[in-house]
Amino acid sequence: MMGALQDTITKPVAAKVTAPGSARLMSLDVFRGATIASMMLVNNPGSWDSIYRQLDHAEWNGWTFTDLIFPFFLWIVGVAIPLSTQKRLDGGASRTNLWLHVVRRAAIIFGLGLFLAFFSFLINGSYGRLGGFGPWFNEICGTIRIPGVLQRIAVCYLIASTIYLTTKLRGQIAWLIGLLAAYWVLMKCVPVPGHGAGVLTPEGNFSAYVDGNVLGRHTWHGAPWDPEGVISTIPAIATCLFGILTGQLLLIKRSVEQKTTWVFVSGILLILAGAVMNIWLPINKNLWTSSYSVFMAGMAMNVFAVFYWLVDVKGCQKWAKPFAIYGMNAITVFMLAGVLGRISIEKKVTDAAGKVVTLKGYLFETCFNAPLSHLGFGPKICSLSWALVYVFGLYLVAYIMCRRKWFVKF
C-alpha cells in the first residue's frame, strides 16, 4: 500500500478517483453533511441545563458523541485537499494557482470566524452601553475572541496544504508523527510555573499556560485557556494530515473494494493505537491530545469507510441525499447557524410574566418546553426537540440552495 501511495504522489496527474458513476465522491459530501448536521444538533439545544450526556462534550478526559464532530470535520478537510488538488491539476492549474487558492481560502475561512466573533459586538448593545465608538472599539480590541472553530480549520488547512504541496508521502508521514510527538513532549515534559511538568488539569497544563500568555483575554468567554488555542492546534494539524493520507489512498488505481478495506483496517489500527496512547496521555478534546488526534482519525476513517461503501460503491444514495445537501454548503450552514444563534441570544424580549428574557429563551419556553411538558415529556426531550427543529430549518435552507444550484465556494 505504501508503494502504491508513493506512486500517486510522484505522478499526481495520472491518478483518478475510482467512484462508480461520478468523479465526485458523494460519500464525502454525505459524511461532511452528517458531521455538520450533528454539529448543529449539539450546538443548539433548547436549554443547556437539559441535554443528554452524549450531546455534550466530556467534562475533561474521555469522549462522547459530541467530541467526534470537530475532528471529523478537520479530517474531511484533509481528505478533500488531495482530491481538489488533483481536480485542479487535471484542469491545467499551475502550482502558483494552487498556492493562491490555498492562501485565499484559508484567509476567507479565518475571516469568517473573526466575523462571527465580531458580530456579537454589533448586536449586543455594547455600543450604546459603553458610550460611543471609542470605548466600544477598545472593548472589541481588548476582548474579542481570536481563536475559534473556523479559525482553527483555516490554520490547519493552510499548514496541512503547505505540507502536502511541498512533500511526498514519506515527508507527510514524518510531519504527522513529528507534530504528534512534539505536542506530547510539550504537554508532558515542559514545566508550567506554579504547577510543574506533565500536569494536565485545566489550569496547570502547558497549552493553557501558552494561551494565557499569548491570547490574554482573547479566549472563549475570557477564560484563561481556549479549546481552540495556540499549542493545541499542533495535533489538530495532524488530524488534517490523517485526512490527506486517506485522500491520497482514494486516488490510487486500485479497486474500490481494496480501498474500502484499507481505509477501514487503517481506522481500526489507529483506534487501537489511540486507546493505547490514552494510557499515558489521556484522550482529551479540550487539549486535543495526541491520543485524541490518533483515536478520532481512526473513528473518522471507519465511519467514512461505511459511507464510501454504501454510497459510492454500492450506490445506495437515496437515504443519503439530505446529508449530501447539507454537506455541499457546510460553511454556509455553519455561518447561518452562528448568526441566527447570536441574534436569538442577544435579542431581548418580555415574556408573559413581564420578565426580560432572550428571544431564544422565549421561543423555546413558549413553543416547545411549555406545550411538551404539558404532554408529559421531560426537559431533555423538550430541549432536544428545539435542536431537531433547528437542524431541519437549516436543512430547508440548504435544500433550497441546492435546488437553485447556489453553492458557495471560495
Secondary structure, DSSP 4 states (H G I P E B T S, - for coil): -HHHHHHHHHSGGG-----TT-SS-HHHHHHHHHHHHHHHHHH--S-TTS--GGGS--SSBB--THHHHHHHHHHHHHHHHHHHHHHHHHTT--HHHHHHHHHHHHHHHHHHHHHHHHHHHHHSSHHHHHTSHHHHHHHHHHH-----HHHHHHHHHHHHHHHHHH--HHHHHHHHHHHHHHHHHHHHHS-BTTTBSS--STTTSHHHHHHHHHTTT-SGGG-SS-TT-STTHHHHHHHHHHHHHHHHHHHSSS-HHHHHHHHHHHHHHHHHHHHHHTTTS--BTTTT-HHHHHHHHHHHHHHHHHHIIIIIIS---GGGHHHHHHHHTHHHHHHHHHHHHHHHHH-EEE-TTS-EEEHHHHHHIIIIIHHHHHTT--HHHHHHHHHHHHHHHHHHHHHHHHHTT-----
